[in-house]
Amino acid sequence: KIPSRFHVLQRLPTSPLLSNLPFLVRCHHLKPFSALNLTRPLSPSSSLLHSCKNLRKLKQLHASLILSFGNFLPTSWASRLISFYAHFNDLETAVLVVKSLKQADTITWNLIIKSHVDFGYIEKALFLYRKMRKEGVKHDRFTFPIINRAVRSINADAEFAKLIHCVAVKMGFGFDLYFGNTMVEVYGKCGCFSNAYKMFDEMFERDLVTWTSMISGCFYEGNVVEAFTLFKKMRLEVEPNAVTVIVLLQGCSRWGSFIGGKQTHGYVIKSGVLADGSVLNSVLKMYTTMGSVEEVETFFREIFQRDIVSWNTLISYYSLRGDVGEVADRFCKMQVEVKVSMETLTLVISAFAKSGNLSQGEILHCCALKLGLDDDVLQTSLLDFYAKCGLLKNSIQLFKGISSRNSIAWSAMLSGYIQNGFFKEAIVLFKEMQAAGLHPTSEILGNIVHACTHVGALEVGKEIHGYSIKNMFHSPKKEGTYLELETSILNMYIRNGSISSARACFNRMLVKDIVAWTSMIEGYGIHGLGSDALKLFDQMVEEGATPNCVTFLSLLSACSHSGLVSEGCYVFYSMKWRFSIEPDLDHYTCMVDLLGRAGKLKEALATIMKMLAFPDSRIWGALLAGSRVHGHKKVGEYAAHRLLELESDNVGYHTLLSNVQASTGQWAEVEEVRRAMFEKNLKKQPGWSYIAENKHIHCFVCGDKSHNQVEEIYEVLGCLIRQAQEFDSV
């Protein structure tokens, strides 16, 4: 008879611990173990643990052990239970096991801390370590290497690494080989290469891991020469293995040392390490990173036994080159030798997404369904593929079908909305993501800021800015594209009319690259603050930043919008004699626009005639726009004639020409241009407007009356028009 909960509690020698209650309440599930005589001691190596094929059975056994041993399990059993709970990814229960012990020993603490490090719960692992020290538990030679793994995972600073080192030395583990190896690696990853080298030199004993860790630290520091010097010294003491060679090849690929990569390849051939498949694939990866197509193909053919990694590396190489034909060809050929993997399909689909090859991508989708490959990673790649091909409905359907949506899936769907112009929907989806409890990456925040920029959602943009500051996305220590995010937020404020907030954001930036300086200069230009743009440019030069051609483009545009003709001319001519930058067509277009806006149309035309390059439609368009503003018929007709010779089907230029003719009363010519537009089926696309009201975004299209408040809107608009007319008549 299976005992009830009440009888179980009565059988315990003492009151149950709180940490044991979750298992005791499951005692009505003890049928698999009801026939066991648990009054006699069981060995931790018993096959009972190995019979637990799932978490439910493990918890049933745990409850049975509590009935047998009482509140406090032997530490030998506790260690085995922790291992099995970690195997089933139930670390919360594993912690409860530790709490249920009278006095957890060093092995138990090491095991629970290591389990958290293995699953990436670094903060919790360090918390448990602090608790271990607080309880006065002795350390052994395995404790500090586990802590070093945690420190390495979070990219802690050098001071934290030094603190761990000091504690280890104080406890007598400073010269332990295992600890020394991990400490060398931690110092290397923390950017404290001098400490790593000092630790390496002071070690009494050095093995293969020590040398490999030190070589890896050299590459992490970017010191390729020192890495190969150490490799030569290493061969005098120990024989390098495949891992050492792979570290060399990866380091050469990372820092672009093709000579070093070839030398390593030569060593591989000479030493016979070539038989290792992982080494072969690393050599191939090195050639795909730095070698020519011929070198890649030659080595690929030399690989005697190509595996799935070899083929995926080659397909990825051609995908990055944008050679979709080769990607498709290699995908077909690989199926003769190896079985297609999920990663292969993901690579090929990504290649087709870049090229917009819809038919081939749909075939791959069918292939994945046929092979039964429906992994969330593959679904995310397909989602991205359909979004880039404009089939957003397919993307939405795939997104809804993803069982476990991670930040990559959310990011892909958000990007899909933004790429297809659905900015409002992207913002709504972002709020759903936050409600689901996911933390956005800097890339996701950048996408949402981009959407806010397009729809004028200033308040939502401010919320994103606040969230990014609170979560330290603006710190250089924060991994990700923090600088790009800051610049995106800066542009959002500029485009949404808040130039003061933009300047405050700019002033907060810890690091300002040329893109940030240029964006702020452009912002002043958009808001008609040309003088401020010129002052900021001078400040930029004083602080040592070097302007580029885009910076001068923004500065000339600022002068143009503010009517600063003499200042603009000075900037234009100083490009070459002061900064050695040759003006291109874009800069000449800005100069023509500057002179045209100021009514200096003859000077603008003279500027065009002095150009060495052939003027394009943008330059003639700028001259035509200036002619329209100042009613200069002769220059306008000349510019229009040259313009339509270059782009006869541009609806914008036809409209501009008709407006110029209308401003000078040439109604017959206006009718002729309109007739030509009708015959060529040239139609101007309607404009879109977005208005944010109480955090709700309303979209309006020219001529569209589908809004649910259209009557109220037109009534208010009519009042505004009447008030404007009354104001004009005063």
Summary of the structure (lengths in Angstrom):
residues: 730
radius of gyration: 34.5
end to end distance: 100.1
largest distance: 110.0
contacts: 2244
relative contact order: 0.02
helix: 72%
strand: 2%
